[in-house]
Amino acid sequence: MSSDDEREEVELDLSSPDVVTKYKNAAEIINKALQLVLSECKPKAKIVDVCEIGDSFIREQTGNMYKNVKKKIERGVAFPTCISVNNVVGHFSPLASDQTVMEEGDILKIDMGCHIDGFIAVAAHTHVLQEGPVTGRAADVIAAANTAAEVALRLVRPGKKNKDVTEALQKVAAAYDCKIVEGVLSHQLKQFVIDGNKVVLSVSNPDTRVDDAEFEENEVYAIDIVTSTGEGKPKLVDEKQTTIYKRAVDKNYHLKMKASRFIFSEISQKFPILPFTARALEEKRGRLGLVECVNHDLLQPYPVLHEKPGDYIAHIKFTVLLMPNGSDRITSHALQELQPTKTIDDPEIKAWLALGTKTKKKGGGKKKKGKKGDNKPDNSTVAEPMDSTTNVGASQE
């Protein structure tokens, strides 16, 4: 066990109240940023403009925190704002020159992250650009993602295993006649680490192996669920759409091109650890230089993948703290009213949804006072999962 003991010395986790506060502050900013971005999503709005509004709000809000502390605290965007439309699976955060606009009826997936002192809160939310309730297959795919998220919230808990969650997600998606999109992983979050080693596979298949892992108290997870009315096997259509990268800290290579060295030194200064968008770099010189950096594995790209035209994709991602007194989902946003064509009658799924998210401690367990976000009724989702969408997790502002 000695390696674990050593790790404890350096690694700050939720046993430190200061760390919990930083996660919650980051989450509060993300929840507000998501609200702001949604309010800017209108037909004919340019996607890049709305992404930029999200990013600058996060920079401004985090910049106002911990201003007067002696030791400088890093803070800001932990994952650039993305708005991916219809059959685009994710990571769409275009360059300033991009003219793509959103249209009435589009299914928008908004994805963003923020950190304070490296403690990261992420969220993704799906919204159809229309008035009134969402019906038909669009409602099915969003309901599938939302119900899967609710089930994951109840199964990602100390003592449970990652593969139990993977199997449950499949089952929920199938109940709505949808697929969980392959290749999406839910990751453990640690200080300055957005993709920790403990992961939950969304889809188990022979090609993707991950280590078995058990969830433990005081861990933090980004639960990431993407559902599709298509096959759930997205493809890269155009490499030029990729704009989000992350520095691969363990890789070194002597870059040949001057443009690459220029851009890489800018990245190393501004974005040494967390994902960033090429929009935030000097764009003209950037493009060329990025290619060499990616080719030599100095940067890990987040590709923009597509399902087939006509397929609907929904994305829900949230951050959960596995506190000693139970799971605390700290990022969320209320969904539109959904009228899916399917209802859940599977007893196993109903039983998962009926699980509480709080732990009853035996004996002298310290009772924490109710926290914001504890207002979600633990079993409201049982009878008919969709009735509860309006009050799951987020109070409607």
N, C-alpha and C positions, 0 to 999 in steps of 0.2 A: 504493500500500500504506500510505500514511501513516496513514490512519484506523485501520488495524489496529495499527500501532505505538503510536498514542496509546491505543488501547483497552487494550493490554497493560499500560500503566502503572497504570491504575486497577483492572483486573479481576484478581482473584486466581483462579488456576486450579490444576489438579492438579500443576503444576510446583513448587508450594510444598508441602513436606512437612507443614506446619502445616495446610494446607487438607485434605490427604488424611486426616490424623488426625481432623479435625473431622467429615468425612463418615463415617469409619469408626465414630467414637463415636456419631454420630446413628444409624447403621445398627444398631449393637449394641443400642441402646435400643429401636429399632423391632422388631427380631427378638424381643427379650424381651417387649415389649408385646404382640406378636401371639400369642406363646405364652400369656401371661397371659389375654388376651381369649378365646382358644380354650378355656382351661380353665374359663372362666366360662360358656361357651355350653352351656346345658342346657335340656331341655324345660321350658317355663313360665317361663324367665328373662325379665325385662323387657328389651327391647332397649335402652331408654334407660339403664338401670342399667349394662349391660355396656359401652356406649359411654363412659359417664362413667368407669368403671374404667380403660379404655384411656387416656383423656385425662389423668386425674389421675396415672397411672403415668408418662406421658411428662413431665408438668410436674415431678413429683417427681425423676425420674432426671436430667433435664437441669438442674434446679435445683442438683443436687449437683455439677455440673461447673463448672470455671472459677470457683469461688466466690471465690478469693483473688487474682484478677488485678486490676491497677490500673484498667485501662479496663473499664468494664462491658460484658459480652458478652451480647447478646440470645440467648435460647434458649427452646425450648418446642415447643408443638404447631405443626406446619407444615400439617397437614391433619387436621381433626377425625375421630375414630374413627366409621366408618360400618358398620352391619351391615344389608345389604340381602338380603331373603329371596326365594327362588324366582324369580318372574318380574319382580321389581323389579331394575332394571339397576344402580343404584348411588346413592350420596349420601344414603342413609337414615340420618339421625342425629337422632332425634326430640327434641321438647321434653320438659321434665321431666314435664309433665302427661300425656304419651302412655302409653297402657296396652298397646301392642302387645307380645306375647310371642312367643318362638320355640317351635316345636313339633317333636316327634320327626319325622325324615324331611325337615325343611326343608333346602334348599341355602342355606347362608349365605355371603355375600361380605363379607369383612372388609377394610376399606380404611383406611389411616392414614398419617400422616407426622409427622416430627419434625425439628427443625433445631437446630444449634448455630452461633451466629454467622452465621445465614443460610444455612449449608450444609445442604442438605435431603436426608433419606433418606425414601423412601416405599415402601410395600409394600401389596399386596392379595393375599388368599389365599381360596380357596374350600374349604368344608368341609361335608360332609353330616352332619346331626345324627343319627347312627345308629352302632350297633356293627357291626363286620365290614366286609368289602369293599363298595365301591360298585359297582353293576352297571348294565346297561342304558343308557338315554339319558343319565342323570345322569353315569355314568362317561364316556360319549362326550364330553359337553360340557366336562367338566373336563380330560380327556385332550387335547382339541383346544386348550384354552387353554394347558395346560402344554407341549405339543409346540411350539405356536406361540411360546411364550416361549423355549424352548430354541433354536429356529431364530433368533429375533430376536437372542438373546444372541450368536449366531455371525455374524450378518450386520450388526449395528450395530458396525462397526469402521472404523478410519481408512481412507479411500480408497473405501469403499462409499457408495452413494447411498440416500437415503430411499425412493425409489420401488421399489428392489429388495426392500426389506423388506416394503412394502405388498403386493406381488404374492405374495411367499412366504407371508405370513400367510393370504391367501385360499386358497392351495393347501392349506395344512395343515388349515384348518377344513373345507374340502370333503372331505378324505380321511376325516373323521369324520362326514360328512353333517351338518355344522353350519355356521352363518354367523358371520362376525366382525361384531360389532355396529357399526353406522354411527355416526360422530360422535365416536368415541373417538380421541383423539390421544395419541401418545407425545411428550413434550416434552423439550427440552434443559433441564437445571437449571443455574442460576447462583446466585451469592450473593443471597439474598432473592428470587429469581425462580423460581416453581414452574412457570411456563409460558413458557419461553424461546422465541425466534423459530424455532429449528430444530425442525421437528416431523416425525413419521412418521404419515401417515394410515393408519388401520386398513383403510379401504375406499376404493378410488378410485372416485368416481362424478362425473358431470358437474357436480353441484351444489357439490361441495367442491373448491376448488383450493388447493393449498399450493405454496409455492416449492420448487423442486428444491434439495436441499441435500446436501452431502457431509459425512460424519462425519470429525472430526479428532481427532488425539491430544490428550490432556488435557481432553477434554470429558466431561460427565456427562449421562446420560439417564435419564429415568423411562420404562421400557418398559411400556406399559399395554395389556393385551389382554383384551377381553371377548368371549366366545363365547355363542351362543344356539342352541337347537334350533328356535327360531322363525325369523321372517323377518329378524331383526337390524335392524329399523326401529322403535325404541322411541318411545312417545308419552308426553306429559305428561298424567297423569290428573287430578291435583289440585294446583293451585299451592300450596295451604296446606301440602303436605308438604315444600316447600323450606325448609331451615333453614340451609344453608351458603352463605356469601357471601364475596366478596373485594372489597376496596376498589379501585375503578378510579382509580388514582393520577393519571391525566392529565385527569380530569373535574372540573369545578366547576359548582356551581349553588347559588343562594341558596334554601335550603329554606323553605317557607312555614309549615309546622306546627311548633309548639313541640316536640311529641313527636319529630318527625323530627330537629330540631336537637339535641335532647338525646341521642338514640340515636346520631346521626352523630358527635357529639363524643366519645361513649364509644368508638365504633368507632375513631375516628382516634387516640385515646390508646392503647387496648389492642391493636388489631389493624390497625395502619396499612398493612400490606403483604400478609400471608399470609391464606389462607382461615380463617374462624372459623365457629362455630355460634351461631345465635341463642340457644341454650341458655345461652351464656356471658354474655348481656346481661340487663339487667333485663327480665324477660319481659313483664310487664303493659304497660309503656309501649312495649316494643320492637316488637310486631307492627305497630301502626299506622305507626310511624315508618319501619320498613323498607320498607313499600310505596312511600312517596314517594321514598325514596332509590333504590330499584330503578327506579321509573318515570323518574327523571331520570338514569339510567345512572351514579349515583355508586357503586353496588354491582353487581357481576356475580354473578348467582345461579348456583348449581350445582343444577339441577332434578333432582327424583326422577322418572326415566323408567321406564315399564313396557313389557314385551312382553306378549303375550296370556296370560291365565291358562292354566296348564298348560304353558307354555314354560319350559324350564330355562335359567338363565343362569349362566355361570362367569366369574370375574374373577381374573386374575393380573397383578400389577404388581410390578416390581422396579427397583432403582436399580443402574446399572452405570457404573463409572469406566473410561474409555478410557485406561488407563495406557500408558506407552511399552512396557512388556513384555507388553501384552495386556489383555484385558477382565477386569475384576474385578466380579463380581456381588456386591454387598454386602448386599442384603436378600433373604431367602427363608424359606420354611418348608416342611418336608417334607409331602407330600400323604398322604392316606389311601391304602390299597391300592385300586387301580381295576381293574375288569375290563370294559373297554370292549367293545362289540360289533364294533368295527372294528379292523383292524390296518393299519399303514403298510406298503405294498409299493411306493410310488412311489420309483423310484431317485433322483430329484432331491431329494426330502425326506430320504431316507436319507443322501445325500451332504452335505446341509447339516448334518445332525445329527452327521456324522462329523468336521466341522471342529473343530480345536482352538480354545481361547479364548485361548491364550497366543501371543505373537509370538516367533519365534526371531530374535534380533538377529544381524546379520552383524558380525563383527569385534568391536571393543571395546565392545559394548553392555554396560552394567553389569547383571549378573544380580542381581535382587532376591531376598532369601531368601523361601522359600515363605510365603505369607500364609494366615491362617485363611480357609477357604472354597476353598482350592486343592485340597481333597480330592475335587473332583468328577472322576470319570473322564471324560476328554474324549470317548471314543467309546462309552461304555456304552450310549448311546441308540440305537446303530445297529440292532442285530438286531431289537429289538422295543421301540419307545420306552417302552412302559409298564413294562417290567421295572425301569426305572431310577428310577421316580418316588420310591422310598423314599430313594434316595441322591442325588437331584439337589439340589445347592446347600446343603441344610441338613442338618446332622448331627442325628439325632433325639435330643432331650434325654431 
